[in-house]
Amino acid sequence: MSQQPCLLERLPLHIAQYLATFLHQDSIRPFSLASKFCCQAAAPRRFTSLKLTARERDKFDRDVEELRATLAVDNRSHHVRRITLRGFLLLGTDHLGPNGVDGRFLANGGWNESPDDEGDSETEDVYDSSYFRPNLPKYDSQRKQELNEAWQPFADLIGQLSGLRDLIYACTHQIPRCVLEALHQSHPRSRLHMHTFSLRSLYLSASNVQAIDADEYALLTSPCLYSIDMKYEPYSDEAEKSFNTEALHWLIVNSPSLRKFKLDYRYDTMAVRHGAYQPESSWEDFLEQAGAGKSADGKISKKPEKHPLESLTLHSSGFIYELLNHIAVWKPLRSFTELRHLELSPCLSLDVMSLISMAAEGEIPSLRSLSVDWEDMHNNLGQLLSVLPHLDTLKLSGNLDESTFQGIHDGPRLALRKLQIYPFTPLDHSQVRQLIQWCPNLEDVRLRLAREAGPHETAIYRLLGRLPRLRRVVLQFVCPEPQYPPPISAIMDLSWDKFRDVRKALVKIAVDETLARAIFRKIAARKCPLERLKIECLPIQDSARALRSYHAVSSSYDASWEDIVEVVGGRTWICTRQDVKSPEVEVREVTKETGSRDKALECLKKTDDQEVKELWKQVWPPREGGSDKWWENWWSYPLSDILDDNGEDVVGGAGPDI
């Protein structure tokens, strides 16, 4: 007797594929393994977005062939819409990447499915910018030929992906010419996102003045170039001057396809101070040698219209006005009428005045996302927010004041769906309560707080639970600093407990799995549809210095104080649940390991400082069933729940009397 198909398998395939779009991403792969029909139904979700990491040449060849074979099954290649390329393809005798690092962050290469995630895009490890030097590597013609030969199988694969829409390139060597030509020939309307954009041939020295490389000129003029992420350094470590700013000016004015810019200016005054060579040749000379057209008057031709801009991110160190790191410089070069995302770090009052003027003239009607790192003494940010009532995403950091919060109230409070506030001074209970009352439609909230380890802290979590649409929360906990320097009167008082603040600080920085789960449940207790909570305990360097100062009061400094804070603090937790009605909460630690915690733990194990051990036992007394290794006996104290939702009627404190 033949087995009858289940009800799902009786549906038309396109209906089943539509239903699969409602599955949680963690359920996609298990669902695809249920049956052949389910595998076909899950294919659009599984193969919409792919990632391919380049490392060793032989393995890269195998990975591309495996990917080709996988996509050939049931015409899966038709489902691919986006591919992310990352890593550094080693050629010949290469053993290191262009920056002299072994690229451990690239793992072992390979490809994987990467279904669309609504998570934190900023945490996606596409490439490590700290390893990227924009002037390297520079390849001669022979090496470029080897690179193209190595990438040709992938370029051929691109031609088979009929639905490809986006290619995200994050490899730390230049994009191969064969890949670029494959895009132009097979997908002329696709979008190329260059996350490691840099024109290496435009880093020039006195002995190496030449035209722009032909392959890089092809990239510069590509009709597919849609977004660039550019790490700009005016001089290389070899004292070569960069002409990338001039190239960027040309792109801004002449490239209609380029809609998104992310610029990170690293202005190194040391290179200038040491007399870096500045070639006399101009940018126009390089374009002329590369074959760029000239107008009748002999100048490089430029289009008179201003092309639209959709996203602009400007990061810079230092105020270098002419380097395109301020809004006023961009205004005459591009149209802002289609601008939807703007990020400024740092943001100065000059930028705000330009934006206020543009808003009054109706030049930024489409702006929906604003991110600002405020670093100006004169804070007029509130004035800008008050004239942007349609923002749905707002991220603020830096030196914020009450006028900034008032600007939120007068401007976008009802339209906001995503709010991130990371001020220098952490938010307190009253400020959080104010924001919750003003912005009732928030779905994503990210706040920087100082743990109180008391009832006001719990009241903040309960306030967040009042938001009826809240799905995602990120809480940054700043590491507390014991009072320093201690009052003279306290030092003179023999009864003064000099370690009391230190013990309180250690209680606040200790965030374990149990506390992370308790915070999630406290927020979700009011039945808000919370799906994800991320807790980030910020680095502890400042607190470590404060602890050292306390230890120095009674004896010479010992590194054990810093080791305690390193071992216990600085952890990151993610709490999730697949069903908002389920009490089950999955908690996992995602702290990025740097090796410093292991070193600190080894030092703690070897310490002979009895004062350190005694302090540890005062904060975390030995418990029945605990480890006989004192450095493993630490935990988070439970939340207090004494205040009401408005933070009133304080009955008492929480935690141990330490």
Secondary structure, DSSP 4 states (H G I P E B T S, - for coil): -PPPPPTGGGS-HHHHHHHHTTS-HHHHHHHHTS-HHHHHHHHHHHHSEEEEEE-SHHHHHHHHHHHHHHHHGGGGGGG--EEEEEE----TT--S-TTS---GGGTT-EEEE-----S-GGG--S--GGG--TT-----HHHHHHHHHHHHHHHHHHTT-TT--EEEEEESSPPPHHHHHHHHHH-TT-EEEEEEE--GGGEEBTTB--PPPHHHHHHHT-TTEEEEEEEE-SB-TT-PEE-HHHHHHHHHHH-SS--EEEEEEE--HHHHHTT----S--HHHHHHHHT--B-TTSSBP--SSPPB-SEEEEEEES--GGGT-SHHHHTTTSB-TT--EEEEEEE-HHHHHHHHHHHHTTS-TT--EEEEEE--SS--HHHHHHT-TT-SEEEEEES--HHHHHHHHHTTTTT-SEEEEEESSPB-HHHHHHHHHH-TT-SEEEEEE---SSHHHHHHHHHHTT-TT--EEEEEEPPP---SSPPHHHHH-TT--TTHHHHHHHHHH---HHHHHHHHHHHHTT-----EEEEEE---HHHHHHHHHHHHHHS---THHHHHHHHHS--EEEEE-S-TT----EEEE-PPP-SHHHHHHHHHHH---HHHHHHHHHHS---TT--SSGGG---PPPPP--S-TTS-------S---
